[in-house]
Amino acid sequence: MNTSDITIIRKTSFYLTDAVSCNEFVNETRFHNNLYLASKYAKDNGLNLQIGKDADTSGLMPYQYEFDKSLKQYSLTIDLDCVGIDENFKAEADAMEKADRVIAILNAIEHLRLVVKGNLDNAEPIFIVGGIGKAKTHYFENVVRTEGRNLDLTPDLKDRIKQGYGVALLQGGNFSNEKAIIEELKPLSISAFFEQLRGQVKYYYGV
């Protein structure tokens, strides 16, 4: 962190789009209670939640909320040539540090989780297309589309994949046309895709 009077701007090497819903809002109503907070308050103040009066005093109450279960699409682009470089201070991380930073992001995406209202949700990717290429942009953003629960297997998507990129699919009926995806795109498993990509990152940086 720089605390001098001069404002210094450092460009990011990681570019992430918004997570956009692939279809209409899919409402799931969830029912919860604030038992943890109420229990902590009761313990700190010598109260017993089994007693109605104390439960009211502790603020124990149920609640419900709506949660969107529709599929989301987002794109991440990493400029490998800019990772670990600070032009302001003429500083540059070594190759291993650069690779570690990129791999840390990949690991986070592979095992992505969301906490919504205290509820832990699995947000791991179910379909991935990408890899290391020359285009420093969200290369697949405009060619990955869904119609309902079907993934559009368009000629443009297939053409871009042929330019040295990989595909991964989490099998389990997440897409209605899963069989067609497997036959036409020949996807890897999610874990195999990330393992391959981590190896490519290390090779790129020579570590």
C-alpha positions in Angstrom: 0.0 0.0 0.0 1.3 3.5 -0.9 0.3 6.2 1.6 2.1 9.2 -0.1 0.3 12.3 -1.3 0.7 11.2 -4.9 -2.1 9.0 -6.3 -0.7 6.0 -8.1 -2.8 3.8 -10.3 -1.9 0.2 -11.1 -3.7 -1.6 -13.8 -5.1 -5.0 -13.1 -4.1 -8.2 -14.9 -7.4 -9.9 -14.2 -10.5 -8.9 -16.0 -13.9 -10.4 -14.9 -17.3 -9.8 -16.4 -20.5 -9.7 -14.4 -22.3 -13.0 -13.8 -25.3 -12.7 -16.2 -28.3 -15.0 -15.9 -28.6 -17.4 -18.8 -32.4 -17.7 -18.4 -35.4 -16.2 -16.5 -35.4 -15.9 -12.8 -35.8 -19.3 -11.1 -37.2 -18.7 -7.7 -36.4 -20.9 -4.8 -37.9 -19.9 -1.4 -35.7 -20.8 1.5 -36.7 -20.9 5.2 -34.1 -20.2 7.9 -33.8 -18.8 11.4 -31.2 -16.8 13.2 -30.4 -19.5 15.7 -26.6 -18.8 15.7 -26.9 -15.1 16.6 -29.7 -15.7 19.1 -27.7 -18.5 20.8 -24.6 -16.3 21.1 -26.7 -13.5 22.6 -28.4 -15.9 25.0 -25.1 -17.4 26.1 -23.5 -13.9 26.7 -26.5 -12.8 28.7 -27.3 -15.9 30.7 -30.5 -16.7 28.9 -32.1 -20.1 27.8 -33.6 -20.4 24.3 -35.8 -23.2 25.5 -37.8 -20.7 27.5 -40.2 -18.8 25.4 -39.6 -15.4 27.1 -35.8 -15.8 26.8 -36.1 -16.8 23.2 -38.0 -13.6 22.5 -35.5 -11.6 24.4 -32.6 -13.2 22.4 -34.3 -12.3 19.1 -34.8 -15.8 17.9 -37.1 -15.8 14.9 -37.6 -17.5 11.5 -37.3 -15.8 8.2 -37.5 -16.6 4.5 -35.9 -15.3 1.3 -36.0 -15.8 -2.4 -32.9 -17.3 -4.1 -32.2 -17.3 -7.9 -31.2 -20.8 -9.0 -30.8 -19.9 -12.7 -27.6 -20.7 -14.5 -25.1 -17.8 -14.6 -22.5 -17.0 -17.3 -19.3 -15.0 -16.8 -15.9 -14.6 -18.4 -12.4 -14.2 -16.9 -9.4 -13.0 -18.9 -5.9 -12.8 -17.4 -3.1 -10.9 -19.2 -0.2 -13.2 -18.4 2.3 -10.7 -19.6 1.2 -8.1 -17.0 0.9 -10.3 -13.9 3.3 -9.3 -11.2 4.6 -6.2 -12.9 4.4 -2.7 -11.2 5.4 0.0 -13.6 5.1 2.7 -10.9 7.9 1.2 -8.8 9.7 -0.6 -11.6 9.2 -3.9 -9.7 8.5 -7.3 -11.1 7.7 -10.6 -9.3 9.7 -13.7 -10.3 8.2 -16.4 -12.5 7.2 -18.7 -9.7 5.3 -15.9 -8.0 3.5 -15.0 -11.2 2.4 -18.6 -11.8 1.3 -18.9 -8.2 -0.9 -15.8 -8.5 -2.6 -17.1 -11.6 -3.1 -20.6 -10.2 -4.6 -19.2 -7.0 -7.3 -17.6 -9.1 -7.9 -20.8 -11.1 -8.2 -22.8 -7.9 -10.8 -20.3 -6.5 -12.9 -20.7 -9.7 -12.6 -24.5 -9.7 -14.0 -24.7 -6.2 -16.2 -21.5 -6.2 -18.7 -21.2 -3.3 -21.2 -18.6 -2.4 -22.6 -17.8 1.1 -26.1 -16.3 0.8 -27.9 -15.4 4.0 -25.7 -17.8 5.9 -26.4 -20.6 3.4 -23.4 -22.2 1.7 -24.1 -22.7 -2.1 -22.0 -24.6 -4.6 -21.1 -22.2 -7.5 -18.5 -24.4 -9.2 -18.5 -24.2 -13.1 -20.5 -26.8 -15.0 -19.3 -25.8 -18.4 -16.0 -24.1 -19.3 -14.4 -23.1 -22.6 -11.0 -21.4 -22.7 -7.3 -21.7 -22.3 -4.1 -19.8 -23.1 -4.3 -17.9 -26.4 -3.3 -14.7 -28.1 -6.6 -12.8 -27.8 -6.4 -10.6 -24.6 -10.2 -10.2 -24.4 -13.3 -12.1 -23.3 -12.9 -14.3 -26.4 -15.9 -16.6 -25.8 -18.3 -14.1 -24.3 -20.4 -13.7 -27.4 -20.5 -17.4 -28.5 -21.6 -19.2 -25.4 -25.4 -19.2 -25.2 -28.2 -21.3 -23.8 -31.8 -21.8 -24.7 -33.6 -23.1 -21.7 -31.4 -26.0 -20.4 -29.8 -26.5 -23.8 -26.3 -25.2 -24.6 -26.1 -23.8 -28.2 -23.5 -25.7 -30.1 -23.0 -23.0 -32.8 -20.4 -23.1 -35.6 -18.8 -20.0 -34.2 -18.3 -21.7 -30.8 -16.8 -24.7 -32.5 -14.5 -22.6 -34.7 -13.0 -20.8 -31.7 -12.5 -24.0 -29.8 -10.5 -25.3 -32.7 -8.0 -22.5 -32.3 -6.2 -24.3 -29.5 -8.7 -23.9 -26.6 -10.1 -26.5 -24.3 -13.6 -27.5 -23.1 -14.8 -29.0 -19.8 -18.2 -30.3 -18.7 -19.5 -31.3 -15.3 -21.6 -34.3 -16.3 -24.8 -35.0 -14.4 -27.7 -33.7 -16.5 -27.1 -30.0 -16.0 -27.8 -29.5 -19.7 -30.6 -31.2 -21.6 -28.4 -31.8 -24.6 -25.5 -33.2 -22.5 -25.1 -36.1 -24.9 -24.7 -33.8 -27.9 -22.2 -31.7 -26.0 -20.1 -34.8 -25.3 -20.3 -36.1 -28.8 -19.5 -32.8 -30.6 -17.2 -30.9 -28.2 -15.3 -33.9 -26.6 -15.1 -32.1 -23.2 -12.7 -32.9 -20.4 -13.9 -33.3 -16.8 -13.8 -30.0 -14.8 -10.9 -31.3 -12.7 -8.9 -32.5 -15.7 -9.4 -29.1 -17.4 -8.1 -27.1 -14.5 -5.1 -29.5 -14.0 -4.2 -29.1 -17.6 -4.6 -25.3 -17.5 -2.4 -25.1 -14.4 0.3 -27.0 -16.2 0.0 -24.6 -19.2 0.4 -21.6 -16.9 3.6 -23.1 -15.3 4.9 -23.9 -18.8 4.2 -20.3 -19.9 6.2 -18.9 -17.1 8.9 -21.6 -17.3 8.5 -23.0 -13.8 
